[in-house]
Amino acid sequence: MAQKKKPKTVRSAIVNRRATFDYAIDSNDDLVVGLALTGPETRAARDGHIQLKGSFVTIRNNELWLNNASFSLKLNEKGKVGARTIDTAPRKLLAKRKQIDDLQARKQTGMTIVPLRLLTKGRYIKLVIALGKGKKNYDKRETLKRRDQEREAQRAIKSF
């Protein structure tokens, strides 16, 4: 009897957890933009083989570009099953002119455009970006301390 294949459980979003740690993000101004991807890049996104850690968005020639995002692309070479290569080339983001102009004006004040999530649910692959201000080391330590205190408080509440 033929064995049934198990359906792959694919996450509908790839989250950049490091972005909220490294940047103070203005969460009410996030923007959903499209990506210009090739076939293998799309497959990697749908399979969840993308890492947004350390990636950022720049504006060149009035266009948005995603830099330093790691796409683990499948190689279709004979004799190499499951071979992959890492590609960090810049990728063009698709946004409206007014949105790009607004981002460019806000970027002049020292803000950085950071990718937060890659949404792969549905027909299109979208990227959620937001403006953030870089945190200093003492801000990061404060965040860690606050997180530990909240965790300990939750443990104390749970034990009672």
C-alpha positions, 0 to 999 in steps of 0.5 A: 500500500502506498504511503501518504506524503505528509504535507510540509508545514510552512510558516506563513511569515519569516520574522526578523527578531533581531530587528526589534532588539537592535532598533527602536521601531516605530510600529505604527508606521510599518509598510508592506511592499512587494519583492522582485524575485526570480523563480529559485528565490520565490521557492526559497521564500515559500520553503522558509529558507530566508534569513533577514538577520542583519538585512536593511533597506536602502534607497538608490535612484528613488528605488527601494533595495533590500540588502544583505538578506540571505536566500538559500537557493537550491542548486539543480546540479546532477548528482548533488541532491539537496545542494544549496547556495547562499545568495545575499545580492540586493533585491528590488522592493516594489512600493508606490512613489509617494511611499518611497518619498515619505521614507526618504524624507524620514530617513534624513532624520537619522532613521534606518529602514528595517525589514521586519517580516517576510509574508509568504501566505497567499499568491504574492510574497510581501515584505513588512518594513518599518523605520527604526532608530538604532539602539545603543549598547546600554539600551540593549542591556536595559531591554534584556534586563526588563525581559528577564524581570518580566519572565521572572514575574510570570514564573512567580505568578504561575507558581501560585 
